[in-house]
């Protein structure tokens, strides 16, 4: 790497970090209690747009506008555009300014969700990892590239922000369908979610999908004395537990063939084989004998489906009585990869339960979101790996899809974009919990990586990767 412009941007972003500028900017963002949930109010959320994002984006030459949310009561979207030439590559990025509740009383002494605190080489505060800190890293790197190139990028950039990600992004899919022209681009690059591990820079190319469904068994209106009726009347708790056991065994292996994906594609299996996914990298001991037998931990977590019991209820756990409960309920979740027929999950589970003799167990799909995955062999993946390696010295880990779920289908399926995520967090960051934190090492690496990525997007190699991707479309 010899380009003086890129070196200047890297030096400036490093200085901004070392001199405390980044910490000041992050503290300002953490102080906004932009919590979203069922009772979220725009009065609490919109100031993050008006007082934080819009001033920063306008100062960098973006034109900001609002896209009204088609879902009643949901917050609008902020669209910022920086168009230098209709002939340039166009990139779409994304972030969210909402956070989960603070759970103030659960934080360790000396820590607060609404004040940035430095402890043990990490910054603590709500949103530092999810997602305020991550999109601040990207915007900071972008600003330094623009400054180093004397006010230009060499590509066009559109930035879409929302205030509802923590309440399942209401309206995001609809607005992207309705405003597809305004959001048209050649590539999607954004940051959310965790790295493979704290010390390993990572790219991920999509996410597993999620389908939550309810099972219920309600044979009667009231409870029955277990001494007078036990042995001659059906116990819905036993029925439901047995029905679940017919779907997933005691080692976590899915037993319903139609809930499984097709075989792991070779490029995906090759990418997973290069990952270090174990107790050490994840920071918590994993159960080696859980899940699909014969698979590596990386394949079980990132390349296959899992069926989880989220809730299981019968009777009164706090005050058990000598009665056969009148009903039993459970919520199950299928985490699934590309190729799973998840939209037919009600029919699949209904057929299985009938064949297994559980005709009195009802099934209802509650919610679901698709799985997505850019082919690891895409030219854009090779390009992104090279951009990261240029400043890190080694290639990043490439994760075909997250084990969790982000709204990647909005960008890959609705807008038809190749998607590359560059996360600036790690599995132990405690997002959505007390003591959320972001290690300084990840921030400093993230700033350097994003300077390299944004700088390289203005170079000929990025346009070449785009043309090669178009010539060889991937599934």
N, C-alpha and C positions, 0 to 999 in steps of 0.2 A: 504494500500500500504506500504510494508516494505522492498522491494528489494533495497539494497544499491546502486546497479548499476543504477537503474532508478532514485533514489534520486540524485545521483551525476550528472547525465545528466540534470536533472531539475534545480539543483543549478547552474550548469555551464551556461546553456542557460539564466537563469535569470540574472546572473552576466554580461554576454555579453550584454544583453539588457540595464541593469542599467549603465554600464560603458561607453556606447556610441558606442560600437562596431557595433551594428545593424544599428544605425543611419548613421555611416560612410559608411557602406556597401550599404545602401539604397541610400545615396546621390550620391555615385559613379555610381550607376545604373541609377538614374534619369537623370544624366548629359548626358547620351547617347541619342541623338535625333533619336531614331530608329523608325521613323514614317513609317507606311505602308499605302498604298492606291494605286490608279490606276497608279501613277507615281513613285512608290517606287523603290529605287535602292539598290542593294546589297552593294555598297560602303558605304551606310549609315547604313545598317542593320547588316551586317556580323561582324563588330567589337564587337557587343554585344556577339556573340558566342566566337570569338577569344580572347577577352580581359577580359571578365567577366565569362561566364559560363565554358568554357573549363578549365581555370586554377583552378577554384573552384572544379570542378568535378574531375579533375585529382588528385588534392591533397587529395581527399577522396577515392581514389582507383578505380575510374571509368575508363573504356577504352572508349574513345570518337571516333566516326566516323561520316561521313556525308552520308545521304541518299539523292541522287539527286532527285530533284522535277520533276515529269513527265510533269508538266505544263510549257511550254516555258515562260521564263521571271520571274518565281516565285522562291523564295528563297529555298535553300536546308533545310533539316531537320537535327537536331543534335540528334544523338542517343548515350546515355551514358549507359554503362552496368557495373554492379558490381555483378559478379557471384561467390558466395562462394562455392556452392555445387549443383550438378544436382539433389540432393535429397531434397533440401530445397524448401520452398514456393517461388514463383516468383511473384513480384509485378511490375506493370507498372504504372509510373506516367507521368505527362505532364505539360507543361507550355508554355507561349509564351512571347517572348522578344520584340515584336513590340507594338507600341502604336498609338493612333490616333493623329492628329495634335495638336500642343500646344495651338492654339488660344491665342497667347501671350498677345495681346492687351485687352483681355477680363477678365484677372485675376485682382483680387483686388490689390490695391496699396500695395507694399511690398512683393508681391508673384510673382513667376515666374514658368512656367511649367518645367524649366530645372535646377532649384536649389531647394534643399530640405529645407523647412522652417518649423520650429516648431511654431505653433500658436494654442492657446486654446486646448492644450492637443491632438493635431493631427499633423501629418506630411503632408505637402502640396507639390505637385509636380506631373508631368505627369507620370503615371505608378505606383504610390505608391499603388493603389488599383487594377489596371488592367494592367498588371498582375505581374509586377516586384516585388512588395512588397509581393505578395502572394507566388510566388515560392521561394523568398528569405527566407521567414519564414520557408518553408518546408526544404530547403537545410541547413539552419542554425540548425534546430532541428536534422536533419539527421547527420550532422557533430558531434554534441554533443553526440548522441547515439553511433556512431562509436568510438569516443574517450573514452567514459565511459566503453565500452565493449572491450577495448584494441584492437581496430582495426577490429572488426568483427560486423556483424549485426544479424546473425542467419537466414537470408533470402536473396534471390537474388533480386536485384532491377534494373529495366530498366527505363531510363528517356528519354522521347521524347520531344524535344523542336521545336517550329516553329517560323517563323518571318512573318507570313501572316494571323494570326487570325483576325486582324482588317480589312482584305480585303476578308473575308469569307473563309479563310483556303484553298487557291488553292492547289490542289495536295494532300491534307492530306488523303482523302478517297482512292485515287488511290495508294498512296505509302503504305498505311496500307494493302490494298489488295495484292499488289505485294510482300510486305515484312512481311507477316503475321507470317512466321516462326520466323524471327528475333525478332518480337515483342510479341511472344507468352508469356502468363503469366497466373496466377491463379486469379488475382484480379487487379482492377484498382482503384487507389486512387490519387486524385489531388485536386487542390484548384483554384477556379475562382468564379466569381459571388458574390452575396451578401448573408449575413445571412437573417433570417426572420426579425430581428431588430438589432439595435446596441448592445444591451445587452444580446442577446440570441444566444449562440453557436448553430450551425446548421449543420446538414447533409442534402444534397440533393442527390437524387438517379437517376436523369435524367433531362430532360428538355422538355418543350412543343416544338412542331415543329412549323415551320413557312412556309407559302406559300403566295407569293406575286403575284397577277394577275392584269392585266390591263383590264378595261372596256372602250370601245370607241363607240361613235356614230358620224358618219361622213356622213350626208345625202347629202351634196353638197360641192362644191369647194370654194365658196365665201359667204360673209355675205350678208344679205338682209335688206333693210330699214324696221324698225319695224312698221312704220306707213303704208307703202304701202303693206306689206306682213304679218303683225301680225294678227293672227287669221285664216289664211288660209295655212300657211307654218309651218312645224314641227320645233320646237326649240330643238336642241340636248341637251342643258343644262337641259331643263325640262324633256326630255325623260330619260337622264342619272340619274338625281336626283330621278326620280320616280322608275327607275330600281333598284337603290341602296336601296330605301325605301322598295321595295318588298323583299329584302334580309335580312335587319336588321332594326328593328323598332326604333322609337325615344327614346327608353329606353335602347338601346344596346342589345336587345334580337334577336338572330339569328332566322330567319323565314324559312330557307331552311333546311328541316329535314335531308337531306343527308350531310350537313355540320356539323352536330352534332356528338358527340362521343356516344358510348354505355354508359349505366348507370355507375356511378362511382363505382368501385369495393369496397367491404366492407373493406379490409385492407387499401385501399387508403382513403376512407371516415373516417375511424377510426383515421388514422394518421393526416388528415386535422383537425379533431375535436379537436385535442390537441394543435393546433397552435393558437397563438394570432396574428391575421391579422386584424388590424383596423387602424383608423387614427392616434392613438397614436404610435403604433408600427412602422408604415411606415413613420411617421414624416410629413405627409401631409393629409389634410382632403380628405377622399374618398367619392364618391357618392353612398350612401347606396341603392338608388333606380335604380342603373344601372346594366344591365346584366340579367342573367337568374333569374327569380323570384323564390322565395322559397329557394334559395341557400345562404349559408353563404358567407362572403367575401373571406374566404380561398378557398371555393369550386369554386367560380366564377373566382378567380385569378389563382388557381393552379390545379383545378380538372376538368375544363370545357373549352370550346372553346370560343374565342371572334373574332368578325369580325370588323376590323378597317378600316376607310377611311384614307389613308395616304396622298393622293393628290386629288384635284378636280379642274378641269380647264375648263373654257369656256369663250371666249371673252378676253378682255384686262381689267384686274381688275384695273390697275393703271390709265387707261384712258378709262372709259366706253363711248361708243357711242350708238346712237339710231339704233342699228342693231341687227338682229337675228344672233348669231354666227354660223359659218359654221360647227363647230365640238365641241365635248366635250370629255374630257378624265378624267379618274380617276384610281388611284392605290389603290387596297384594299389588306389587309393582314388578312389571317386567322391564328391565333395562336391556335394550336390544341394539344390535348393530345393523348396518345396511343389509338388506335382503330378507329381513324378517317381515312376515305378513301381519303386521301389528294392527292394521285397520280392521282385520277380521277376528280380533281377539275374542269378542263376545261369542261369535259362532264357534270358534275353535274350542274355547273352554266349555261351552254348552254341550258340544258334541262329545268331548272327553268325559264330562261328568255323567252324561246319559249312558255312555258305553260302560262306565265304571260303576253304574248303579246308584248314582247320587242324583236322582231326578228331582228330589225335593230341595236341592241347593240351587239358589238363583244367582245369576251373574249379571253384573251391570258395569259397563265401561264408564269411568268417571271422567278421565281426561287423558290426553296423550299428545306426544310431539314426536316428529320423525327423527330417524337416525340419518346422519350425513357423513360423507367421507370423501375427500379429494384423494385421487390415486397418488400414493407416494412416489410413483414414477413420473408425475407431472413435471414439466420443465420449470414451472413456478417453484416447486419444492427445491429443485437443484439450485435455482437462482437464490432463493432465500437462505439456503444452507451456506452458500458461498458468501453472501452478504454478512452473515453472522460470524462465520469463520474468519473473515478479514479482520475483525477486531478482537475476537475471542481466542484465536489461535487454533481452535479445534471446531469441528462441526457440531451443531446442536443435536440433541436427540430428536428424532422425528416420530411423533405419536400419531398414527393414522386417525384416531378419534379419542376424545376424552372418554373416561369411564362414566362421567356425569353428563349433564345435558346443558348446552347453551343454545340460544335460538339461531343456530347456524343455518337451519333449513330456510330461514327467511332470505338469506343471502345466496346460498348455493342453489336452492330449488326455485324460489320465487323470482329472484333477480338473475339467476343463472350464472353466478360468478365462481371462479376458483377461489377457495377460501384458505387463508393461511393465518393462524393465530400464533402470537408470540407472547406467551404468558409471563407476567412479572410477579409471581407469587410461588408458593410451594405447599405441599400437602398439609404441613403442620401449622399453617398461618392462622387457624381458628376463625376463619370467616364464618359469619352467621352465629358466632358464639362469643362469650366473654373473652377478653384479652386478645382480640384480633391484632395481628402485628405483621410487619413487613421488614425483613432483614435489610440492613443497609447495603450489604454485598449484592443483593438482587437488584436494588435500585440502581446502584452504580453500574452494574453490568447491563441492566436494561437500557439506561440512557445511552451507553456506547453502542449497543446493538441497534437501537432505533435510529440513532444518527446514521449508522452505516446503511440501514435499510432505506431510510428516506433519501439519503444521498444517492444510493445506487439506483433508486427508482427514476432518477433523472438522467441516467446513463443509457447508452445504446444497448447494453446487455439486457436491461429490463424489457425494452421493446422487442428484442429478439426472443426472449422467453415467452412474451405474449404471443408473438406470431407462431412460435412452435407449438404452444398450447392450443391455439386455434386450429392449426393444421392437424393436430393429433388429439381430438377431443377425448376426454376421459369420462368414465362412468361416475 
